[in-house]
């Protein structure tokens, strides 16, 4: 394993450069950071946990070793044991980084990892950056060698999903136990869902997929699917992150279009339609009058499993970043769903009070949040677009 070296901000900027502008009028901001600021009502503070990464988006606790694995969009996976950062894999030649929303998007340890040494990977495969998108969203398995590094020769493609555009890939993977997993998939990209994937349960775009991984193969597990046999929930735009709570409910942070970011709460037992692209948040979607759509009437609300919380793009907000159900980490956050915003660095916690879900502002992490994770000691981490990993506790 090679020694760690600090990577300059020039690398950060270049790793996110590429084929932008697929959504008219939207320009991705440059990476920046500022001072962390937490509300006095929370007994929390921030400090820099790790630095020198190019594009960290998530971390996973190792099933058997006292270390975490850190996943980067660029295709890198590193381990951290509290003393040393070591390279697990460099998949940069295999993944596309033509667009800031492409790359290595998710990772999960397979059940029985201590014996089978297998992980699952979710990424946008490498392809040309010129012309229309030719890179699929791919689910693969890979073996970890006895020395702790990923064996590239063991990578096996399990499932591919064609992506008509470069953005809105989703890609998050979540192990839910029993050799079953959830895989988030965006609506295919561009703006306003031009191919109407969100309301089509027969496509795997704009969905949360559920599958089993057994004997080196994936297969659907749903007893009575609404459309495609893998589709658990549909009507999603770009479910960047989701998590199960202590009651087995699924929390989904779905990235909005022009006006509203939303948090959805659904079950694993009942397939749901989350409303995209008929709805954005609680409002009817109207591309001719962005942010001027009318609020949904009762019949529309009955047709969709609407969000339990939304927030607007005011105050510098632009894109929701989930999120965890907090039954670990800082005590002040226990019993709620944590999420933040990419542009503002704002963080909120949703907690149930007298039968209603109430949102509480925690503060700013001090940077542009691309994900949250768990540290070595069960501490809360925020991943910034500048490459910093911040400890909140």
Secondary structure, DSSP 8 states (H G I E B T S, - for coil): --------HHHHHHHT-SS--SSTT-------B---EE-TTS---EEEEE---SSEEEEEE-SSSS-EEEEETTSEEEEE-SS-EEEEEE-TTTB--SSTT-SEEEEEE-TTHHHH-EEEEEEEB---SSSS----EEEEEEEE-TTS-EEEEEEEEEEEE--SSSS-----EEEEETTEEEEEE---SSSS-TT--TT-TTSSTTEEEEEEEETTEEEE--SS-SSSTTEEEE--S-EEEEEE-TTS-EEEEE--SSSEEEEEEE-SSS--B--TTTEETTEE--GGGTT---B--HHHHHHS---SEEEESGGG---EEEEEEESSS-GGGTTEEEEEETTT-EEEEEEEETTEEEEEEEEE-SB-EEEEEE-TTS-EEEEETTS-EEEE-
